[in-house]
Amino acid sequence: MIVQCWCDVQVSIDRIKGEYSISVGNNIWLRSSSTALYVDDRWYSSNDSSLLLIDTLVFQGDDPDFGNWNETQL
């Protein structure tokens, strides 16, 4: 079964900050949140810049069933 969506879905990605949002019909449906890790009795967080985004990668391809796709790895 293939499910189709006829609504306007947009994904916005800030490749510098690592933040993203998903909008449906010009209304934000989901926003990213901060990322935090606890290692050796210490918190590292994107909120206080102790956990930094080093790089982003972008890939594109084509699927025979679903068509063109884009991927962004943060």
N, C-alpha and C positions, 0 to 999 in steps of 0.2 A: 504494500500500500504506500503510495506517495502522497504526502500531505503538502498542500500548497497554501501559501499565505498571500492574500491580495492586499494586505495593508503595507504601509510604508514603515519599514524597520531600518533604523540607522544605528551603527556602532561608531562612536567617536572615541579616538584613542590619543592621548597626550603621550608621545614617545619620550619626552624629556622627564616628566614626572611619574610616568607609569600609571596614570589614572585613565579610567574609561567610563563611558556611560552608554546605555542602550535606550534608544527612543523609539516609541511606537506612535505614529501619527503626530509627530512634533511634541509629544509629551514624554518626558524622561520617565522611564519605567524602572531602571536600575542604575545605580551609581556604584563605582568601586569604593572600597574602603581602604583604610591603612593596612599595611602588612607588618606583622611583628613576629619575631622569633625569640625564644628563651634558650640561651646557651650558657653553660658554666655559670649559673646563678646571676645572669645578666640579661636584661631585655634589650633587643635591637629593634628599632621601629622606624618606619618611613615617616612617622609624624615628627620625630625630633632629628631626622637625618642621620641617625646612627646606623640605619640600614639603607644603603644607597642603590639605586638602579644603575647598573654598569653599562648595559647594552640592550638593544632591542633588535630583533630579527624579523624580517617580513618575507613571507613566501606566498606564491600564487600558483594555482593549478586549475585543472579541469576534471570534473567527475562526469562519467557518461550518463548517470541518472540525475544528478543535481545541478550540473552545469559548472560555471566558473566559481572559484572560491578564493578567499584571501585569508591569510593567517598572520597574526602579529604575536610574537613571543616577547614577553616582558621579562 
